């Protein structure tokens, strides 16, 4: 490795949205920094299966549904 071109790799603390904490190594922040997450796998709809909404801008979704309505399994 070339000297002085790589970021500092150090231990930080990550705090999840529910308050649980763990330590990991990262290039973010400085040694001993605390990263407080606003969104994580315990709160994001992609992982929790939360409700999803499709926005129909310009009729694209309805046009798609109309075009492919007969392909249901």
N, C-alpha and C positions, 0 to 999 in steps of 0.2 A: 504494500500500500504506500501511496505517496504521503509524505508527512504534511500536516497542516491543511488538508483539503476536506477532511471528513468532519461532520458535525459531532459535537460532544454527545456521547451516549451515556445516560445516567439513570438513576432510579427515581421514579415519581410515584405519587399516590393518586389513584383514580377513585372518585366518589360517584357512585351510580345515583339515579334519581330517587331510589328508595332508601338511600343512606348507607348502603353497603359499600365497603371500601376494599381495595386491593392495591398491591404494589406491583409495578412493572417497570421495565426499562424502556426509555424513549429518548428521542432527540428534542421533544417538546419541552419548553421551559428550562428550568435549571435544576440542579440536584435538590431533591426534597420538595419540589413544587407540588401543588395540589390541583388536579384537573377536576372541576365539578361539571358533570355532564348534564345537559338540559334534556337530551333525548338519548335513550339507550334501548337495548333489546327488550327491556321489561316494560317500556312505556310506548314504543313506536308501533303504530298500527300494522306495519309490515310484518312484525313478529308476533303481535298479540292477536291478529285476526280482526282488528277493529273495522268499523264500517268504512266503506269506500264509496266515494262519489265520483261519477264521471261528469265533467262539465261539457255540455253540448254547445260548442262554439261554432256558429255557422252551419248548424245541422249536420256536422260530420258524424257524430255518434248515431243519430237517427238514420242517416243515409247508410251507414255501415250495417246497422241492424236490419234495415229494410232489404238491403242487397243480399245479405247472407242469412236471412231468416229461415230459409228452407234447408240449411245444412245441419240442423240439430241432430244429435245422436240419439 
